[in-house]
Amino acid sequence: MKPFGRKAMIALFLPAAVLAAGYLNAWAMAGACADEAYREGRGRAGYDMKRRPLPLRREHVSARIVAPFVVEASYLLPADLHGVVYTRTYLVFGDRLRLLDSDAIPLVDARSPHDANERIGADARARVYAVAQA
């Protein structure tokens, strides 16, 4: 009696091969995703503490592999002591990119005063996104 049959071997190695191909594909396309995020945000600029403009440069954009076939590109635009992190998540397959999600996350929002009675818990993420959309 054989320890593993043909179907059992396929059931073990096929998912592993798909995962490996997904991570290799994401690794190969990480630079292209960072380039695409740079092209999308090229017109944006931050500013330093002396209010001098800091335009977005390509070396400020980084990409990381989130999952098989999924790459996240992000960059920070400073605004004095504050800033906004822009992220774009792409699905990559072959040489094609498809935008899955785009986010702008303010690190500190100076426009809204902090209220001590305000609940900072489960709804904090929703409030941050509402401020980013405004």
Backbone as a printed PyTorch tensor [residue, N CA C, xyz], in Angstrom:
tensor([[[  0.8440,  -1.1770,   0.0000],
         [  0.0000,   0.0000,   0.0000],
         [  0.8940,   1.2470,   0.0000]],

        [[  0.6040,   2.1520,  -0.8950],
         [  1.3810,   3.3870,  -0.9990],
         [  0.9630,   4.3680,   0.1070]],

        [[  1.9370,   5.0950,   0.6850],
         [  1.5700,   6.0500,   1.7340],
         [  0.7230,   7.2060,   1.1950]],

        [[  1.0140,   7.6780,  -0.0060],
         [  0.2440,   8.7590,  -0.6100],
         [ -0.1560,   8.3590,  -2.0130]],

        [[ -1.3830,   8.6310,  -2.3390],
         [ -1.8500,   8.3840,  -3.6920],
         [ -1.6120,   9.6120,  -4.5550]],

        [[ -1.9310,   9.4790,  -5.8160],
         [ -1.7530,  10.5770,  -6.7660],
         [ -2.6350,  11.7610,  -6.3980]],

        [[ -3.8780,  11.5120,  -6.0120],
         [ -4.7890,  12.6070,  -5.6660],
         [ -4.3360,  13.3260,  -4.3990]],

        [[ -3.8060,  12.5800,  -3.4540],
         [ -3.3210,  13.2100,  -2.2300],
         [ -2.1120,  14.0960,  -2.5180]],

        [[ -1.2400,  13.6680,  -3.3970],
         [ -0.0750,  14.4800,  -3.7590],
         [ -0.5110,  15.7690,  -4.4640]],

        [[ -1.4820,  15.6500,  -5.3540],
         [ -1.9910,  16.8510,  -6.0460],
         [ -2.6480,  17.7790,  -5.0430]],

        [[ -3.4090,  17.2190,  -4.1110],
         [ -4.0780,  18.0370,  -3.1010],
         [ -3.0690,  18.7620,  -2.2070]],

        [[ -1.9000,  18.1940,  -2.0160],
         [ -0.8810,  18.8520,  -1.1960],
         [ -0.0660,  19.8730,  -1.9720]],

        [[  0.3460,  19.5360,  -3.1660],
         [  1.2830,  20.3800,  -3.8960],
         [  0.6350,  21.4600,  -4.7490]],

        [[ -0.5870,  21.2750,  -5.1920],
         [ -1.2300,  22.2950,  -6.0220],
         [ -1.4550,  23.5970,  -5.2450]],

        [[ -2.0370,  23.5670,  -4.0320],
         [ -2.1640,  24.8380,  -3.2950],
         [ -0.8190,  25.4780,  -2.9680]],

        [[  0.1690,  24.6630,  -2.6440],
         [  1.4960,  25.2120,  -2.3530],
         [  2.0930,  25.8690,  -3.5930]],

        [[  1.8800,  25.2800,  -4.7470],
         [  2.3970,  25.8640,  -5.9890],
         [  1.6800,  27.1720,  -6.3210]],

        [[  0.3720,  27.2270,  -6.0910],
         [ -0.3830,  28.4590,  -6.3590],
         [  0.0750,  29.5670,  -5.4100]],

        [[  0.2620,  29.2480,  -4.1360],
         [  0.7560,  30.2490,  -3.1830],
         [  2.1460,  30.7450,  -3.5600]],

        [[  3.0100,  29.8250,  -3.9180],
         [  4.3660,  30.2150,  -4.3140],
         [  4.3270,  31.1050,  -5.5550]],

        [[  3.4980,  30.7480,  -6.5240],
         [  3.3800,  31.5730,  -7.7370],
         [  2.8200,  32.9480,  -7.3940]],

        [[  1.8680,  33.0080,  -6.4570],
         [  1.2930,  34.2940,  -6.0610],
         [  2.3030,  35.2020,  -5.3930]],

        [[  3.1000,  34.6530,  -4.5000],
         [  4.1170,  35.4710,  -3.8460],
         [  5.2300,  35.8840,  -4.8150]],

        [[  5.6110,  34.9940,  -5.7050],
         [  6.6240,  35.3650,  -6.7060],
         [  6.1010,  36.4480,  -7.6370]],

        [[  4.8420,  36.3340,  -8.0330],
         [  4.2450,  37.3410,  -8.9050],
         [  4.1650,  38.6870,  -8.1840]],

        [[  3.7570,  38.6760,  -6.9250],
         [  3.6830,  39.9220,  -6.1610],
         [  5.0720,  40.5280,  -5.9880]],

        [[  6.0710,  39.6890,  -5.7310],
         [  7.4360,  40.1760,  -5.5750],
         [  7.9370,  40.8140,  -6.8750]],

        [[  7.6190,  40.1910,  -7.9930],
         [  8.0760,  40.7140,  -9.2840],
         [  7.3780,  42.0210,  -9.6570]],

        [[  6.1460,  42.2200,  -9.2080],
         [  5.3780,  43.4030,  -9.5980],
         [  5.3900,  44.5100,  -8.5430]],

        [[  6.1090,  44.3400,  -7.4580],
         [  6.1170,  45.3550,  -6.3940],
         [  6.6300,  46.7010,  -6.9130]],

        [[  7.6480,  46.6880,  -7.7150],
         [  8.1670,  47.9400,  -8.2840],
         [  7.1780,  48.6270,  -9.1980]],

        [[  6.4520,  47.8490,  -9.9970],
         [  5.4440,  48.4220, -10.8860],
         [  4.2950,  49.0350, -10.0870]],

        [[  3.9460,  48.4220,  -8.9690],
         [  2.8880,  48.9750,  -8.1160],
         [  3.3450,  50.2900,  -7.4850]],

        [[  4.5970,  50.3560,  -7.0520],
         [  5.1270,  51.5980,  -6.4910],
         [  5.1700,  52.6900,  -7.5620]],

        [[  5.5420,  52.3340,  -8.7760],
         [  5.5350,  53.3120,  -9.8710],
         [  4.1330,  53.8300, -10.1470]],

        [[  3.1500,  52.9430, -10.1350],
         [  1.7620,  53.3480, -10.3800],
         [  1.2620,  54.2720,  -9.2680]],

        [[  1.5950,  53.9640,  -8.0150],
         [  1.2030,  54.8330,  -6.9020],
         [  1.8780,  56.1930,  -7.0170]],

        [[  3.1230,  56.2090,  -7.4750],
         [  3.8220,  57.4840,  -7.6740],
         [  3.1410,  58.3000,  -8.7730]],

        [[  2.7790,  57.6550,  -9.8770],
         [  2.0940,  58.3780, -10.9550],
         [  0.7530,  58.9380, -10.4800]],

        [[  0.0660,  58.2040,  -9.6270],
         [ -1.2190,  58.6710,  -9.1000],
         [ -1.0420,  59.8750,  -8.1770]],

        [[  0.0000,  59.8830,  -7.3720],
         [  0.1920,  60.9600,  -6.4080],
         [  1.2090,  61.9980,  -6.7950]],

        [[  1.6100,  62.0250,  -8.0520],
         [  2.6750,  62.9350,  -8.4900],
         [  2.3440,  64.4080,  -8.2490]],

        [[  1.0970,  64.7890,  -8.3530],
         [  0.7250,  66.1910,  -8.1750],
         [  0.6400,  66.6210,  -6.7210]],

        [[  0.7170,  65.6930,  -5.7980],
         [  0.6040,  66.0160,  -4.3810],
         [  1.9440,  66.4830,  -3.8250]],

        [[  1.8470,  67.3190,  -2.7970],
         [  3.0590,  67.7850,  -2.1360],
         [  2.7510,  68.0350,  -0.6680]],

        [[  3.7190,  67.7770,   0.1600],
         [  3.6090,  68.0980,   1.5730],
         [  4.4220,  69.3450,   1.8500]],

        [[  4.6030,  69.6450,   3.1230],
         [  5.4450,  70.7840,   3.4800],
         [  6.1080,  70.5110,   4.8140]],

        [[  7.2860,  71.1240,   4.9850],
         [  8.0410,  70.9070,   6.2170],
         [  7.6280,  71.9350,   7.2710]],

        [[  8.3820,  71.9920,   8.3690],
         [  8.0020,  72.8720,   9.4730],
         [  8.1770,  74.3500,   9.1490]],

        [[  8.9620,  74.6620,   8.1320],
         [  9.1130,  76.0540,   7.7100],
         [  8.1850,  76.3810,   6.5440]],

        [[  7.2140,  75.4920,   6.3050],
         [  6.1960,  75.6560,   5.2500],
         [  6.7970,  75.6270,   3.8440]],

        [[  7.9630,  75.0430,   3.6900],
         [  8.5420,  74.8700,   2.3610],
         [  7.9150,  73.6420,   1.7250]],

        [[  7.5660,  73.6990,   0.4660],
         [  6.9150,  72.5470,  -0.1750],
         [  7.8810,  71.3690,  -0.3370]],

        [[  7.3530,  70.1710,  -0.0990],
         [  8.1040,  68.9340,  -0.2920],
         [  7.3400,  68.0740,  -1.2930]],

        [[  7.7020,  68.1510,  -2.5630],
         [  6.9770,  67.3600,  -3.5490],
         [  7.2540,  65.8700,  -3.3700]],

        [[  6.2970,  65.0670,  -3.7970],
         [  6.4530,  63.6200,  -3.7320],
         [  7.5220,  63.1810,  -4.7310]],

        [[  8.4500,  62.3710,  -4.2630],
         [  9.4820,  61.8180,  -5.1430],
         [  9.3280,  60.3090,  -5.1790]],

        [[  9.8510,  59.6920,  -6.2150],
         [  9.6800,  58.2570,  -6.4070],
         [ 10.2810,  57.4520,  -5.2580]],

        [[ 11.3820,  57.9130,  -4.6870],
         [ 12.0100,  57.1490,  -3.6130],
         [ 11.2220,  57.2090,  -2.3020]],

        [[ 10.2070,  58.0860,  -2.2100],
         [  9.3490,  58.1250,  -1.0330],
         [  8.2770,  57.0400,  -1.0610]],

        [[  8.0310,  56.4680,  -2.2120],
         [  6.9770,  55.4560,  -2.3620],
         [  7.5830,  54.0770,  -2.1320]],

        [[  6.9390,  53.3120,  -1.2660],
         [  7.4130,  51.9480,  -1.0090],
         [  6.2750,  50.9650,  -1.2610]],

        [[  6.6480,  49.7370,  -1.5530],
         [  5.6620,  48.6910,  -1.8030],
         [  6.0010,  47.4820,  -0.9510]],

        [[  4.9600,  46.8150,  -0.4670],
         [  5.1650,  45.5980,   0.3150],
         [  4.1390,  44.5630,  -0.1070]],

        [[  4.5110,  43.3160,   0.0500],
         [  3.6340,  42.2140,  -0.3170],
         [  2.7240,  41.9320,   0.8740]],

        [[  1.4240,  41.9660,   0.6310],
         [  0.4380,  41.7600,   1.6850],
         [ -0.0280,  40.3090,   1.7050]],

        [[ -0.2260,  39.7350,   0.5460],
         [ -0.7340,  38.3660,   0.4110],
         [ -0.3370,  37.8790,  -0.9820]],

        [[ -0.5840,  36.6130,  -1.2890],
         [ -0.3070,  36.1680,  -2.6650],
         [ -1.1270,  37.0000,  -3.6560]],

        [[ -0.4840,  37.5180,  -4.6510],
         [ -1.0850,  38.3290,  -5.7070],
         [ -1.5510,  39.6990,  -5.2200]],

        [[ -1.1960,  40.1320,  -4.0130],
         [ -1.6450,  41.4240,  -3.4790],
         [ -0.4270,  42.2220,  -3.0070]],

        [[ -0.3220,  43.4630,  -3.5100],
         [  0.7820,  44.3600,  -3.1590],
         [  0.1900,  45.6830,  -2.6860]],

        [[  0.7620,  46.2440,  -1.6230],
         [  0.3290,  47.5400,  -1.1100],
         [  1.4590,  48.5420,  -1.2950]],

        [[  1.1710,  49.6420,  -1.9690],
         [  2.1330,  50.7330,  -2.1500],
         [  1.6860,  51.8960,  -1.2750]],

        [[  2.6440,  52.5440,  -0.6110],
         [  2.2720,  53.6370,   0.2840],
         [  3.3560,  54.7070,   0.2890]],

        [[  2.9310,  55.9100,   0.6910],
         [  3.8660,  57.0150,   0.8570],
         [  3.2930,  57.9900,   1.8720]],

        [[  4.1760,  58.7480,   2.5160],
         [  3.7990,  59.7340,   3.5200],
         [  4.0700,  61.1210,   2.9740]],

        [[  3.0710,  61.9910,   3.0940],
         [  3.2660,  63.3960,   2.7760],
         [  3.1990,  64.1780,   4.0780]],

        [[  4.3250,  64.7630,   4.5110],
         [  4.3190,  65.4990,   5.7750],
         [  3.5860,  66.8260,   5.6330]],

        [[  3.0210,  67.2480,   6.7390],
         [  2.3750,  68.5540,   6.8210],
         [  2.7250,  69.1270,   8.1890]],

        [[  3.8550,  69.8400,   8.2430],
         [  4.3700,  70.3610,   9.5010],
         [  4.7030,  69.1790,  10.4120]],

        [[  4.1210,  69.0900,  11.5830],
         [  4.3580,  67.9370,  12.4580],
         [  3.3620,  66.8180,  12.1920]],

        [[  2.4370,  67.0590,  11.3150],
         [  1.4080,  66.0870,  10.9950],
         [  1.7590,  65.4240,   9.6750]],

        [[  0.8550,  64.6630,   9.1390],
         [  1.0940,  64.0390,   7.8530],
         [ -0.0730,  63.1630,   7.4590]],

        [[ -0.0470,  62.7410,   6.2200],
         [ -1.0680,  61.8450,   5.6920],
         [ -0.3480,  60.7020,   4.9930]],

        [[ -0.7390,  59.4710,   5.3440],
         [ -0.2050,  58.2870,   4.6820],
         [ -1.2080,  57.8650,   3.6180]],

        [[ -0.7580,  57.8060,   2.3910],
         [ -1.5960,  57.3570,   1.2750],
         [ -1.2150,  55.9180,   0.9580]],

        [[ -2.1980,  55.0510,   0.8830],
         [ -1.9490,  53.6530,   0.5320],
         [ -2.8320,  53.2700,  -0.6370]],

        [[ -2.2850,  52.4410,  -1.4880],
         [ -3.0280,  51.8700,  -2.6130],
         [ -2.7110,  50.3830,  -2.6550]],

        [[ -3.7560,  49.5700,  -2.6710],
         [ -3.6100,  48.1280,  -2.6810],
         [ -3.9720,  47.6090,  -4.0670]],

        [[ -3.0830,  46.8020,  -4.6300],
         [ -3.2560,  46.2930,  -5.9870],
         [ -3.3390,  44.7690,  -5.9900]],

        [[ -4.1650,  44.2570,  -6.8730],
         [ -4.1730,  42.8390,  -7.2000],
         [ -3.3280,  42.6860,  -8.4530]],

        [[ -2.3190,  41.8470,  -8.4030],
         [ -1.4200,  41.6650,  -9.5410],
         [ -1.5580,  40.2400, -10.0600]],

        [[ -1.6190,  40.1310, -11.3600],
         [ -1.6750,  38.8170, -11.9920],
         [ -0.9950,  38.9400, -13.3400]],

        [[  0.1080,  38.2380, -13.4790],
         [  0.8960,  38.3970, -14.7050],
         [  1.5110,  39.7830, -14.7090]],

        [[  1.2370,  40.5430, -15.7570],
         [  1.7380,  41.9160, -15.8190],
         [  0.6040,  42.9210, -15.6890]],

        [[ -0.5300,  42.5040, -15.1630],
         [ -1.6890,  43.3860, -14.9950],
         [ -1.8240,  43.8250, -13.5410]],

        [[ -2.2050,  45.0840, -13.3720],
         [ -2.4690,  45.6480, -12.0540],
         [ -3.9420,  46.0270, -11.9810]],

        [[ -4.5670,  45.7100, -10.8580],
         [ -5.9480,  46.1280, -10.6380],
         [ -6.0280,  46.7450,  -9.2450]],

        [[ -6.5380,  47.9680,  -9.1770],
         [ -6.6360,  48.6690,  -7.9010],
         [ -7.7490,  48.0470,  -7.0620]],

        [[ -7.3980,  47.5970,  -5.8690],
         [ -8.3870,  47.0340,  -4.9530],
         [ -8.8870,  48.0740,  -3.9580]],

        [[ -7.9700,  48.8920,  -3.4210],
         [ -8.3440,  49.8360,  -2.3740],
         [ -7.3950,  51.0230,  -2.4000]],

        [[ -7.9170,  52.1690,  -2.0510],
         [ -7.1210,  53.3820,  -1.9490],
         [ -7.5290,  54.0860,  -0.6620]],

        [[ -6.5440,  54.4850,   0.1240],
         [ -6.8240,  55.0820,   1.4260],
         [ -5.9280,  56.2760,   1.6810]],

        [[ -6.4440,  57.2460,   2.4280],
         [ -5.6600,  58.3690,   2.9350],
         [ -5.8680,  58.3980,   4.4370]],

        [[ -4.7950,  58.2260,   5.1940],
         [ -4.8890,  58.1180,   6.6450],
         [ -4.1450,  59.2890,   7.2720]],

        [[ -4.8670,  60.2500,   7.8590],
         [ -4.1760,  61.3450,   8.5370],
         [ -3.5790,  60.8530,   9.8540]],

        [[ -2.3010,  61.1370,  10.0810],
         [ -1.6490,  60.6890,  11.3010],
         [ -2.1210,  61.4960,  12.5050]],

        [[ -2.2020,  62.8020,  12.3570],
         [ -2.7650,  63.6770,  13.3740],
         [ -3.5910,  64.7050,  12.6230]],

        [[ -4.8260,  64.8720,  13.0390],
         [ -5.6900,  65.8290,  12.3560],
         [ -5.8430,  67.0620,  13.2420]],

        [[ -5.2020,  68.1260,  12.8550],
         [ -5.2340,  69.3480,  13.6570],
         [ -6.5400,  70.1090,  13.4890]],

        [[ -7.3470,  69.7440,  12.4830],
         [ -8.5840,  70.4800,  12.2380],
         [ -9.6650,  70.1660,  13.2610]],

        [[ -9.6840,  68.9550,  13.8160],
         [-10.7430,  68.5990,  14.7570],
         [-10.2020,  68.6170,  16.1820]],

        [[-10.8010,  69.4180,  17.0670],
         [-10.3210,  69.4480,  18.4530],
         [-10.6550,  68.1270,  19.1390]],

        [[ -9.7800,  67.7100,  20.0220],
         [ -9.9910,  66.4600,  20.7360],
         [-10.9060,  66.7080,  21.9220]],

        [[-11.9570,  65.9440,  22.0230],
         [-12.8970,  66.0450,  23.1230],
         [-12.6680,  64.8600,  24.0540]],

        [[-12.4540,  65.1300,  25.3260],
         [-12.1660,  64.0570,  26.2760],
         [-13.3620,  63.1220,  26.4370]],

        [[-14.5640,  63.6290,  26.2100],
         [-15.7540,  62.7980,  26.3330],
         [-15.9850,  61.9470,  25.0900]],

        [[-15.2600,  62.2250,  24.0440],
         [-15.4320,  61.4980,  22.7890],
         [-14.9100,  60.0690,  22.9380]],

        [[-15.6450,  59.1360,  22.4040],
         [-15.2380,  57.7400,  22.5170],
         [-14.1490,  57.4420,  21.5030]],

        [[-13.0110,  56.9620,  21.9650],
         [-11.9090,  56.6110,  21.0840],
         [-11.7480,  55.1030,  21.1740]],

        [[-12.4490,  54.4100,  20.3580],
         [-12.4030,  52.9570,  20.4140],
         [-12.7600,  52.3710,  19.0740]],

        [[-13.8520,  51.6590,  19.0590],
         [-14.2400,  50.9330,  17.8550],
         [-14.5760,  51.8590,  16.6980]],

        [[-15.0820,  53.0620,  16.9830],
         [-15.4780,  53.9540,  15.8960],
         [-14.3640,  54.9160,  15.4900]],

        [[-13.1700,  54.7880,  16.0410],
         [-12.0800,  55.7050,  15.7020],
         [-11.6910,  55.5890,  14.2490]],

        [[-11.6470,  54.3690,  13.7050],
         [-11.2600,  54.1820,  12.3130],
         [-12.2610,  54.8620,  11.3790]],

        [[-13.5420,  54.7420,  11.6760],
         [-14.5590,  55.3700,  10.8310],
         [-14.4260,  56.8860,  10.8580]],

        [[-14.1050,  57.4660,  12.0230],
         [-13.9400,  58.9050,  12.1090],
         [-12.7150,  59.3740,  11.3430]],

        [[-11.6390,  58.5980,  11.3950],
         [-10.4240,  58.9610,  10.6630],
         [-10.6980,  58.9520,   9.1680]],

        [[-11.4300,  57.9470,   8.6890],
         [-11.7430,  57.8990,   7.2730],
         [-12.6800,  59.0210,   6.8620]],

        [[-13.5960,  59.3970,   7.7390],
         [-14.5060,  60.5070,   7.4330],
         [-13.7180,  61.8070,   7.3100]],

        [[-12.7310,  62.0070,   8.1670],
         [-11.9060,  63.2130,   8.1000],
         [-11.0690,  63.1930,   6.8210]],

        [[-10.5630,  62.0240,   6.4570],
         [ -9.7220,  61.9280,   5.2560],
         [-10.5260,  62.2140,   4.0020]],

        [[-11.8160,  61.8750,   3.9960],
         [-12.6540,  62.1180,   2.8300],
         [-13.0400,  63.5840,   2.7250]],

        [[-13.0280,  64.3090,   3.8420],
         [-13.4540,  65.7190,   3.8450],
         [-12.4460,  66.6110,   3.1730]]])
